[in-house]
Amino acid sequence: MPSLCLLLLLLGPLSASVGSSEKIIQQINAEFNEPYTYFVNSNLQCIYAFNHTMLRNKTEGVRVSVNMLSDPKGPPLLFVVRQKEAVLSFQVPLTLRGLYQRNYQYKDVGRTLCQPQTRAESETQSFYVDVSTLSEKNATYRLSVTHLGSFVLGTEERFSFNATPSQPQYFKYMFPEGLDSVVVKVSSPTAFPCSVISIQDIKCPVYDLDNNVAFIGMYQTMTKKGAITVQRKDFSSGGFYVVVVVKTEDEACGGGLPYYPLNPDIPLDQGSRQKTLDILVSPAISKNTYVGGIIFSFGVFLSFYLLALLIPCWEKWRKRKKKAGLLNSTGSLDDETASLLGKSPIGQKYDGCGYGSLAENSLAASLEDGTDSLVSSGEATYSYTERSLENLVARPRRESLSSVEEDDYDTLTDIESDKNVIRTKKFLCVADLARKDKRVMRKKYQIYFWNISTIAVFYALPVIQLVITYQTVVNITGNQDICYYNFLCAHPLGSLSAFNNILSNLGYVLLGLLFLIIVLQRELNHTRSHMYTKQLEECGIPKHFGLYYAMGTALMMEGLLSACYHVCPNYTNFQFDTSFMYMIAGLCMLKLYQKRHPDINASAYSAYACLAIVIFFSVLGVVFGKGNTIFWIIFSVIHILFTLLLSTQLYYMGRWRLDSGILRRILQVIYTDCVRQCSPPMYVDRMVLLVMGNIVNWSLAAYGLIFRPNDFASYLLAIGICNLLLYFAFYIIMKLRSGERILPVPLLCIACTSVVWGFALFFFFQGLSTWQKTPAESREHNRDCILLGFFDDHDIWHFLSSIAMFGSFLVLLCLDDDLDCVQRDKIYVF
């Protein structure tokens, strides 16, 4: 056969010159694995005829390889492969277009032929390779058609190969019996050149070039790692093609754009874009693993419900046993002691100090200690023998209010007292800042719950609609670069691409609901206890539960919106995952402040307005913050100014005005106190907190301005968390300095919550994916499941962070239980 090609090569010019006006078609009966070197011109066309036998139970791929030997300038060669059920055509040099209208030309081209289905046990098929050109000069080429022995992929069998932009590769995989889902894993030792992995049905034609690989099937870009979960139900043929295409440019994978300033058509060396890859097809998880993951998720969090049910039963049994011992030792109780024990003088049985399942409440705890003193602390011991509850001078209140509105909460019955005199005392007690009518204050703080419930409904509905649209677009287009999953541990269910990432958010919802139930129980017990112990109304931190309800609702919404975000995680919808984190951080700070400042805490409207501004800046940061110097300057200035204004508000307890004379008054205070008298600040503790807060916030503002992090939403959340931790640490330190104590239950909650937070943050910083990079670079961080073969590191973060948030809420709920029977004029404000 080579001798025939040589003869044709010698006779070719003569035939072309003699019959220049007529088209000569030369047909050659060709053989596999034989190279054919020949030429064509505008008057000469060659047809190569191939025959091969196909067996039903054995599939061999057929590959056509062409190398252009003559000068690539001028009209290209056209190769047309005619098969029984398909036609494949390509030109040599192959021109592939990149960005900015760059054309990349390749002289070496290799294409795998589509394999039509074989109906008979053995079938001989013919196909033809037509070679033609419009060039008047002879164009020389080398043609080779070979069999691919390793065309069919096996399960759990690793296969290595090479690919270039003009020599793509694809392989066939058939589902074995009993296997309904597999994970196709593709890896490469080098990040570049950038490549595309595509999963296509076994149909002709196969789209295997850079300019058409995205037309059909599922596909994703990759550098070093790629993984696609494939289900049998999506492919009627019972199998699929794995197509690997090397891109002409690396910008899609985060690489740089090559610089070719002069020549718009760039001939490239094949070796410069060659990539070595490995394919491994592994079975996906079974249905039993899905069921096990679901049962595990519900079991973990429902155990908290069981624990919350057992603890009050144990406390009730313990208190009854203790009270029975006291009754046996004293013989009888007078009316006052019975009242303090939570029993009505007429013999009604009620545990008056039980505020909830997690409370060690003050009266019962003190009586169990066998002491007369109800609260004993490090520096002072407060005894009700010094100041009896019955002798407390309660301020007269209006018993008949025509209407209780929030507008009335500044109308005090002791109108003769000046707020400026009370709130500017050097040492304030809770009694000074708990002077307003409790019904008015209860309604004020209940607005927090109703407002956040309304916000949640109007926020969640469009979010759910949007993520459903995202998932639909992913399923229809097959573009898996839209969403940033951990593809090595993304288990689909129905239309959802990563069901495990959604399921792991269940803890936020269930534990948020449990916290609401605990708060409701506390509120009911608190209301019932005051029906029998009226003397306790002027004791302890004022019990306002509206913020607690808002916190529980925010935790539930965080779970819902985090699940929505993980339907299709990317940089455009990351604010869904963080919006209610801002809410939680803000509400926790407000609750800490409210404990000692119930009368002057922010209203729900102003608090949510500030949080709305924070979310607004979060959106602006995502859209405009990446590398935008002007945005970061504006944000840093606003951040510092807001910190200064809030510091002034907290230092003066709200007794200052923001008007045109504010600068003059600030300068006057600085001159009078610092320059002229050099006197120390009047409120030293508050000043220490605010100085530390300003140092932290100014440092965070400087960090953002200098480094300008790409993840602006997380940066903004870090600001809120740092301020919350600073304020909580200050609160604990001041509580201990004031001679108060932390009871065993909140102390245990603090210890356990801190440990859980530590483990949670460890798993959070594993970084299995990141939308700050390209989808291909993000997949380099993907890792296999580590829990039950179903959950990854980020799922464990969801589990642990929901438990840690729940524990943090419990700390706030019972942190000041040691003060429940301490008179409010002996509880310091800080």
Secondary structure, DSSP 4 states (H G I P E B T S, - for coil): -HHHHHHHHHHHHHHHHHTTTS-EEEEEE--TT--EEEEEBTTEEEEEEEEEEEETTB--EEEEEEEE-S--SSSPEEEEEE-SS-EEEEEESEEEE-GGG-EEEESEEEEEPP-PPP-SSEEEEEEEEEEEE--SS-EEEEEEEEEETT-B--BT--EEEEEBTTB-EEEEEEPPTT--EEEEEEE-SS--S-EEEEEEES-SS---STTTGGGSSEEEEESSEEEEEEEGGG-TTSEEEEEEEE-S-SGGGTPPPP---S-SEEE--GGGG-EEEEEEEEE---HHHHHHHHHHHHHHHHHHHHHHHHHHHHHHHHHHHHHHHHHHHHS---HHHHHHTT--TT-----TT--STT---HHHHHHHTT-S-SEE-SS-EE-TTTS-GGG--PPP--S--S---GGGTT--S-TTS-HHHHHT-SS-BGGGG--S-HHHHHHHHHHHHHHHHHHHHHHHHHHHHHHHHHHHHHHHH-BTTSS---GGG---BTTBS-HHHHHTTHHHHHHHHHHHHHHHHHHHHHHHHHHH-GGGGGBSS----HHHHHHHHHHHHHHHHHHHHTTS--TTSHHHHHHHHHHHHHHHHHHHHHHH-TTTSPPHHHHHHHHHHHHHHHHHHHHH-TT-HHHHHHHHHHHHHHHHHHHHHHHTTT----STTHHHHHHHHIIIIIIIS-PPPS-HHHHHHHHHHHHHHHHHHHHHHHH--S-HHHHHHHHHHHHHHHHHHHHHHHHHHTT----HHHHHHHHHHHHHHHHHHHHHTT-S--TTS-HHHHHTT-----BTTTB-HHHHHHHHHHHHHHHHHHHHHHTTGGGTTSBGGGSB--
